[in-house]
Amino acid sequence: MRVSAYRWHIADPVSFDKSLRVEIERTGFIVDSMGEVVSEHGSRPDFWSTVSYWYQDEVAEPWCEFPSYKQRVNPEIVLHLSEVVGKMKHSPGVELQVLPYNRATYNKPWFRVKNDKVGEWVEIPFQVTDEGTYSIAIFQHLRDDNGVWKVLLDGKELYEAGQTHIPGGYCVTNVEQVPHEEMNTTLDFFNIYRKNEQEDYIYGQRCERKIGLFDLKPGKHVLRFVCVGSNPGSFDHKTGKPRYNMTADVISLRKFPFEKEFIDRWIEAVRDQKK
């Protein structure tokens, strides 16, 4: 999960004369790949980055060489879909559109797969340079005229390609009831989070959705989206027909600073400590 937070010390300043040391406690819930809570307050292998500044009464002199951007940030492949339309393949029945403005999208132009029926598809290619474990996420553009789309990676179902996310969140009872091959195979692009009827109807909402963890080798890869249905709320008010479009903003592939096997060993170590 990607989280940004700010902590200001205006009302409760932290004063120091020569130096200040700040530590981050990486503890919290630890959940294994099957959604089982291993610990409610255990040490976690999270990756944190931070920046801080302070006020002083004289000019500060540099005391060390500042790390480069690549040293400070995990590698990430970012696909702005409105900019990579020319690289995509699609079935004859869909139209790929880049529309001029939308307040909810990152670059303001927005990408839509205009579609009228189940079974149509679009393929989004991407290139991997460094082998490793990648967390793939899509920033969905949720709208009232969108449908439900299935996701495949390199022609494989997600559960075959890597570790998919669990339906309904990390709920053990849901995992026990759903066959492994049916876990998180679809993404609903319908906007169920309407907060402002007029704004959401015009612009929709941007929502990051995790696809899962996958071990990727260097070379070309493809994410394939296949329309499998329509949300019950997504229908044309004039004709009553269901709608099957897909709109999205960005696909992100973040490379883990450590291998997935390391996470598994970490979780097992925490489990053993609790015995």
N, C-alpha and C positions, 0 to 999 in steps of 0.2 A: 504494500500500500504506500502511495506517495502522499506525504503530509508536509505542509509548510506551517510554521508557527512563529509568532513573535512574542518576545517577553521584554517588556519595558520596565525599567527600575526608576521611574520618575518619582512616584510617591514613596518608594522605599529604596533609596540609593544605596549602592554598595561602594563604600569608600576604601581607597588604598593609597599608600604613599609610594611604594617602589614596584610592586608586582602583584599580580592577581592570578590565581589558578582556578579554573572552572572545569568541573567534571560532569559528564553526562551519565546518568545511571540507566543502563539498557535493561530494564526489567519489565515484566508484564505477562500477559497470557501467552502460553506456548501451545500451539495446536499442531498435531501431526497431519499427514497427508489424507487421513481418513476422517478428519474433523474432530478427533478425540482430544479433549483438553488434557494436556500432559501436566501443566502447572498453571496456577492462577497468578503466580508471582515468581517467575523464574528468570534467570539471566538469558538474554536473547542475543543472537548473532545479527542484530540489525545493523544497517549501514546508515550512519548519520554524517551530515556535513553541516557546518555552521559558520557564521560570520558574526563578529562582535566589534563594537567600537566604544570608545570612552572619551570623556572630556578631560583636558589637562591645560595647565596655564602656561605652557611653553611649547615650542615646535618640537615634534617627535622626530628623532633620528632613526632611520632603519637599522635594525639589529640582526636581520637574517634575510636571506633571499626568499622572496615569495614564490611558492610552488606554482607551476604552470597550470593552465586550465585542465589539461589532460590528467594531471596528477591529482587534481581536486575533485573531479567529477567522473562518475562511472561512464563507460562508453554507452552511447545510445544511438540507435538508428531511428530517425524521425521521418515519417512519410506524411507530408502535407498532401492530402488526396486531391485537392483542387489543382496542385502543381504537377502531379504525376499521372494525370489521366491518359496522356499519350502512350504510356507504357502498359496500360491495362488491356486485357482481353475480355470479351463478353459474348453472351449468346445473342443471336439475331434479334430477339424480342425486346431487348432493353436499349435504352438510350442513356449515355453518360453525359451529364450536364455539369457545367461550371456556371453558377448563377452569380450575379454581380455583387450582392451585398447581403450580409446577415449579421445582426448584432451578436448572435450567440457563438459564432465561429471565430477561431483564432486569427486567421488572416483576413476575415470579412467576406471574401468570395467563398461560396460554399458548393460542396460536391453532392450531386444526387444521382442515384441510379433510378431512372424513371422506368417503372415496370407495371405490367397489368395482369400478370398471371404467375401461378406457382410453377417452379421448375427452372425459371430463368436464372442466370448466374453471371458473376463478374469475378475476374482473377486479378489480384494485385501482387505484382512481383516485388521482391526486395533482394538486396545483395548483402551477404554476411562476409566480413573480412576476417574476424577473429573467432576461432572456435570457442564455444563455451555455453553456459546455461543462460537463456534469455527469458525475461518476463515480458510477455506480449500483452499489450493493452490496446484497445480501440476507444477513441473518444467519439462516442456516438452522438449524432445530432438527432435528438428525439423530436419527432413531429407527428401531427395527427393523421397524416396520410401515408404512414409507413407500415411495413409488414414485418414478418418474422423470417429471419434468415439463418441458415445453417452454416457453420464454419468448418473448413477443412484446411489442413496444413500439408503441403506437398502431396496432395491427393489422398491423405489419410484422415480418418476420423480423429478428433482431438485426443480421445483416450488412447489411441494407438500411437499418436505422434509424441505424446509427453504426458505431463500431469495437468489435467484440466481442473477448473475450479468446480466446487461442489454446489449443486443447485440448492437454493434456499439459504445460502450462507453456510457457515460451519455448524451444521446441525446433524448430530450423529444419527438421529432417528430418520432423517431424510435420506442419508447415505445408505442406511440399511434397507430402505424400501425401494431405492432406485437402482436398477441394473447398471453395472459399470459402463456399459456401452451407451447408455442413454444420458449420462451425466453431462450437463452443460454443452449440448451439441447445437443449441440455437441461441440467437440473440434477438430480442424483441426491440425494434426501433420505434415503436409507438410511444408517444409522450404521455406517460401515466403520472408524471410529477407536475401537473399544471398548477402553478401558484397564482399566476396572473393570466386570466383567460384571454385578454386581448393581446398581451405581449407574447404569450406562449403560442397562440394561434398564428401570429405573424412570423415570429422568429424561431420558436421551438426552444429546446434546452440542450446544452452540451453536458455530457455525462461520461466520465471515464469508466470503462468496463474491462475488467481483467479477463483475458482469454486463458492464460495459464503459463506454466513453466515448461520450456522445451530446450533440449540439447541440440544446438545447431552447429553444423560444420561449415567451413568456408565455402562460398559458392552462391548460386542462385536458388532462391526459395520462392514459394507462391502461397498466398492465402486466397482460398476460393470461398466465395459467399454464394449460397444457393437459396433462393426463396422457397420456403416450405409452407407458408400460410400467411394469415393476416390476424392481427389482434381483433377481438370482437368489437372494440371501440373504434377501429379504423375502417370507416365506410363513408362512401360518398353520400352526403345528405340529400342530393337531388335524385340520384339513381338507386341508392340503397346497396350498391355493389361494394364489396370489400376492396381495400387498397393495399398495394404490395410494394411501395417504393422503399428505397433505402437511402438514408442520408448519413454521412459521417464526416469527420473533420480531420483527424490525425490518427495514424497507427504508430505506436511507440514500441520499440524493442530495446529493453534495458539489459545490458550484460551484467550478470552477478559478479561481484568481486571475489566470490568463492564458488566452488562447485556445489551442486545439489547434494552430493554424497556427504559433504561436510555438514550441511544442515541436518541431514538424517542422523549422522553420528552425534551431533550436538543434542538433538532431541532425545536420542536413546540414553545419552549420558545424564540428562536431566531426569529421565524416567527412572534410571537406576538409583539416582540419589534419593528419590522419594520412596523407594522400597524399604 
